């Protein structure tokens, strides 16, 4: 009886969690990830620094 009650409580908790979960992410509009003319783009930079934890870091 105790095992059945524990199983029932676990199933109720799982069902409640699924019901209260956030909705899935929707797809973005078509072309949102394509570059557009006349819109400035960003740039990616790297930095390096000495660290006593991981040792010397070679410059990039």
N, C-alpha and C positions, 0 to 999 in steps of 0.2 A: 504493500500500500504506500509506504514511504517513497519507494523508487518511482511509482507511478505519479505521485504528487510532485516530486522533484522534476520529473520529465515534463509534466503538464505545465509547471511554472516556467521551465526553460523554454518551452514552445511558445508560451504566451509572451515572454520577454522578447524572443526573436521576432514574433509577428508584430509586436508593438514597435520594435526598432525599425523594421522595414516600413511600417506605415508612417513613421515620423521622419524618415530620412529625407534629405533634400532631393529635389527632382534632378534628373540627369542634365548635363550641360547641353545646351542646344548648339547647333552648328552656326558659325558666323555667316554673314551674308556673302554671296558670291563675289570673289575678287578682293576680299578684305586683306588678304596676305600678298597682294601683288603691288610692286612699286608703282607710284603714280608720278607723272611728269609734273614738275614744278613744286614738289613737296620735298623739303630738305630731309636727308637721312642722317641717322646717327653714326657714331664711329665707336669701335671697340678698342680699348687700350688695355695693356697689361702693365702691372708693376711688379717689381721684385724687391725683396728686402732680406737682410740677414735675420736668421731666427735661431735662438739657442735650443729650441725644441726639436725642430726638424733638420737642423744643420744649414749650411750655406745653400742658397738658392741661386742657380745660374741665371744670368740675365737672359731675357727673351730676345 
